[in-house]
Every structure is written in C-alpha cells, then in structure tokens.
Amino acid sequence: MSQDDKVLQLMEKMYMDFNKRFDTLENSVLENKIALQKVDAKIESDISEKIRGLYDSREVIHEKLDHIIIY
C-alpha cells in the first residue's frame, strides 16, 4: 500500500466520522427546535392566559379600592 493510498484511506475515514458527527448535530438541533416550539406554544396558551387573568383580577381589586376610597 502506497503512501497516497494511506492518505486517501485516512481522509475517507475522517470524512465518514465528520458526516456522523454532523448528522448527530443536525438531529440535536432539530430536537431542540421541536422542544422550543412546544415551550413557545405553552407560553402562548397557558402562561399568557394566567397572566391575563392576574391582570384582570388586579383591575377588579383597584376598582373596588377606588370605590371604597371615594365613599
């Protein structure tokens, strides 16, 4: 086996290793995107509703306090 063949074989092995790593990295990025979309959906639906409810409750309390202070 010549020196050129050894170098070519090493380069092919490195190429295959890098491809495996990039595939793993791409899969991880895809999983993170999906998880982020789920978190975003939860924030938009559940948490936003709860914050809106707290704000509405605060407004009601302020109206009652204003009514008490006026009398």
Secondary structure, 3 states (H helix, E strand, C coil): CCHHHHHHHHHHHHHHHHHHHHHHHHHHHHHHHHHHHHHHHHHHHHHHHHHHHHHHHHHHHHHHHHHHHHC
